[in-house]
């Protein structure tokens, strides 16, 4: 069970908003880059986010260039999962491969600061603040296995191969 506070963002949160282009020179210093995560969408986010919290978006989260470090720095900031109505395809795969859960659900009822509990296996987001349950399509076993190991590379390092059953 994942538990934390919701940080609400709108539609079309691009990889440029997640990782400002002017800071691309920090790609080789991810801990420093993580201090600036989402600052163009919310300048106070990196300072306020706590381990376990959630990023909550609208439609088309992660659109734009394929910046693999975008989901990495979200995860490094302590975010346990990103919830959105829809994700850009490349961001979605990069997030799973880097061990960041991305959950597709209707986020309209979630407000900034709501306390959330997420059951990844059952596909339920419980908004504790409003006592509302939202559902999402359960994550396929193959993706759960990758997430459980912290990403695709740790999975391959542990098992030496990847087989989908």
C-alpha positions as CSV (number, residue, x, y, z in Angstrom):
1,X,0.0,0.0,0.0
2,X,1.4,3.4,-1.0
3,X,0.4,6.4,1.2
4,X,1.1,10.1,0.7
5,X,-0.2,13.5,-0.2
6,X,-1.4,14.6,-3.6
7,X,0.4,17.3,-5.5
8,X,-2.1,18.3,-8.3
9,X,-1.0,19.4,-11.7
10,X,-3.1,20.0,-14.8
11,X,-3.2,18.7,-18.4
12,X,-0.2,18.5,-20.7
13,X,2.6,18.5,-18.1
14,X,5.6,18.1,-20.5
15,X,9.0,16.7,-19.9
16,X,10.2,20.3,-20.2
17,X,8.0,21.2,-17.2
18,X,9.3,18.2,-15.3
19,X,12.9,18.8,-16.1
20,X,13.5,22.4,-17.2
21,X,15.5,22.6,-20.5
22,X,17.7,25.3,-19.1
23,X,19.0,22.7,-16.6
24,X,19.9,20.0,-19.1
25,X,23.5,20.4,-18.2
26,X,22.7,18.7,-14.8
27,X,21.8,15.4,-16.5
28,X,25.0,13.9,-15.1
29,X,24.1,15.2,-11.6
30,X,20.7,13.7,-11.0
31,X,20.5,14.5,-7.3
32,X,21.0,18.2,-8.1
33,X,18.6,18.0,-11.0
34,X,16.0,16.4,-8.7
35,X,16.1,19.6,-6.6
36,X,14.5,21.4,-9.6
37,X,11.8,18.8,-10.6
38,X,8.6,20.3,-11.8
39,X,9.8,23.8,-10.8
40,X,8.4,25.4,-13.9
41,X,4.9,24.0,-13.1
42,X,5.2,24.6,-9.4
43,X,8.3,26.5,-8.1
44,X,7.6,25.1,-4.5
45,X,7.1,21.5,-5.4
46,X,10.6,20.1,-4.8
47,X,10.9,21.8,-1.4
48,X,7.4,20.5,-0.3
49,X,7.3,17.0,-1.6
50,X,7.9,14.2,1.0
51,X,8.8,10.6,0.5
52,X,5.7,8.6,-0.5
53,X,3.8,11.6,-1.9
54,X,2.0,11.5,-5.3
55,X,2.1,13.6,-8.4
56,X,-1.5,13.9,-9.8
57,X,-1.9,15.1,-13.4
58,X,-4.7,15.4,-15.9
59,X,-4.5,14.4,-19.6
60,X,-1.3,13.7,-21.5
61,X,1.2,13.7,-18.6
62,X,4.8,13.6,-19.8
63,X,4.4,14.7,-23.3
64,X,7.3,16.1,-25.3
65,X,10.8,14.9,-25.8
66,X,12.0,11.5,-24.5
67,X,13.9,12.6,-21.4
68,X,14.5,9.4,-19.6
69,X,15.7,11.4,-16.6
70,X,12.2,13.0,-16.2
71,X,10.7,10.0,-14.4
72,X,14.0,9.4,-12.6
73,X,14.0,12.8,-10.9
74,X,10.4,12.5,-10.0
75,X,11.2,9.2,-8.3
76,X,14.4,10.7,-6.7
77,X,12.2,13.5,-5.2
78,X,10.4,10.8,-3.2
79,X,7.2,10.5,-5.3
80,X,5.8,7.0,-4.9
81,X,3.6,7.1,-8.1
82,X,2.2,9.4,-10.7
83,X,-1.6,9.3,-11.3
84,X,-3.1,10.9,-14.4
85,X,-6.0,10.5,-16.8
86,X,-3.5,9.7,-19.6
87,X,0.2,9.6,-20.2
88,X,2.5,10.2,-23.2
89,X,3.5,6.8,-24.4
90,X,7.3,7.3,-24.2
91,X,7.1,8.8,-20.7
92,X,4.9,5.9,-19.5
93,X,7.5,3.3,-20.7
94,X,10.4,5.3,-19.3
95,X,8.7,5.5,-16.0
96,X,8.0,1.8,-15.7
97,X,11.6,1.0,-16.9
98,X,12.9,3.3,-14.2
99,X,10.7,1.9,-11.4
100,X,8.2,4.7,-11.1
101,X,4.5,3.6,-11.0
102,X,2.3,5.4,-13.5
103,X,-1.4,4.9,-12.9
104,X,-4.2,5.8,-15.3
105,X,-7.3,6.9,-13.5
106,X,-9.8,9.8,-13.4
107,X,-8.1,12.3,-11.2
108,X,-10.8,15.0,-11.3
109,X,-11.9,14.3,-7.8
110,X,-8.4,14.5,-6.3
111,X,-7.5,17.9,-4.9
112,X,-4.2,19.4,-3.9
113,X,-3.1,18.1,-0.5
114,X,-5.5,15.2,-0.3
115,X,-4.2,12.2,1.5
116,X,-4.2,9.1,-0.8
117,X,-3.7,5.4,-0.3
118,X,-3.0,3.3,-3.4
119,X,-3.3,-0.4,-3.6
120,X,-1.4,-1.3,-6.8
121,X,-2.5,-4.9,-7.0
122,X,-6.2,-4.2,-6.4
123,X,-6.2,-1.1,-8.7
124,X,-7.7,1.2,-6.1
125,X,-6.9,4.8,-5.1
126,X,-8.5,5.7,-1.8
127,X,-8.8,9.4,-1.3
128,X,-8.7,9.4,2.5
129,X,-9.5,13.1,2.7
130,X,-12.8,12.8,0.8
131,X,-13.4,9.1,1.5
132,X,-13.7,8.4,-2.2
133,X,-12.4,5.3,-4.0
134,X,-11.1,5.6,-7.6
135,X,-10.2,2.6,-9.7
136,X,-7.5,2.1,-12.2
137,X,-6.8,-0.8,-14.4
138,X,-4.5,-3.1,-12.4
139,X,-0.9,-3.1,-13.6
140,X,0.0,-6.2,-15.7
141,X,2.1,-8.8,-13.9
142,X,5.1,-8.1,-16.1
143,X,5.1,-4.4,-15.2
144,X,4.6,-5.1,-11.5
145,X,7.6,-7.4,-11.6
146,X,9.7,-4.6,-13.1
147,X,8.4,-2.1,-10.6
148,X,8.9,-4.5,-7.6
149,X,12.6,-4.6,-8.5
150,X,13.0,-0.8,-8.9
151,X,13.1,-0.8,-12.7
152,X,14.0,-2.9,-15.7
153,X,17.8,-2.7,-15.2
154,X,17.6,-4.0,-11.6
155,X,15.2,-6.7,-12.7
156,X,17.6,-7.9,-15.4
157,X,20.6,-7.7,-13.0
158,X,18.7,-9.8,-10.5
159,X,17.2,-12.4,-12.9
160,X,19.6,-12.2,-15.8
161,X,16.7,-12.2,-18.3
162,X,13.2,-11.0,-18.8
163,X,10.5,-13.5,-19.6
164,X,6.8,-12.7,-20.0
165,X,4.6,-15.6,-19.0
